[in-house]
Amino acid sequence: MLGVLIAFEGGEGTGKSTQAARLAERLGATLTREPGGTAIGGRIRALVLDPANQELADRAEALLMAADRAQHVAEVIRPVLDAGGIVVTDRFAGSSLAYQSYGRGLPLEEIERLSRWATDGVWPDVVVLLSVPDAVAEARLGDERDRMEGVGDGFHQRVADGFRALAAADPERWVVLDGTGTVDEVADRVWAAVAPRLEAGAR
């Protein structure tokens, strides 16, 4: 029996990390994240998000994210799926498509091909995209920003548009939810959207 992979996507400050943790706890699933879901990934995360590394080239960034994902799948995700378990991840390939393609301007087909190669075919069964107004995201982020959070507003608008385009292109896999309200209110929305998909059999 193969397991189920659920990915949470969205821009900074949307609450996806909190909701990924809540859903994983409810399902008794393995909770992980990208970048940084492994020891090697943690070092990649530090490199990619360090504000001092502004000179990091867009293609180098994309390759580093793919390297993180390859290690993440090999070390964490695939073993759980092969054992029939459930994995909930805070970001997966959708983030590369939104950030490195829509945000940075790299070709979408190349980023998707790179991500699929890195994962050796592993792809999310369900993707939960959380969306909040810009003002809410800004308030949640505060003043200290990492390298990705600190990029200009135009970049983050392109990323947000990219996430919406990805969701619209694959509605059977993606579900778009309002991330505003209390943690419990959003968690209820997530469960209402995810539970029927799990019952129907994601694989």
Secondary structure, DSSP 8 states (H G I E B T S, - for coil): ---EEEEEE-STTSSHHHHHHHHHHHHT-EEEESS-SSHHHHHHHHHHH-TT-TT--HHHHHHHHHHHHHHHIIIIIHHHHHTT-EEEEES-HHHHIIIIIIIT---HHHHHHHHHHHHTT---SEEEEEE--HHHHHHHH-S---TTTTS-HHHHHHHHHHHHHHHHH-TTTEEEEE--S-HHHHHHHHHHHHHHHHHH---
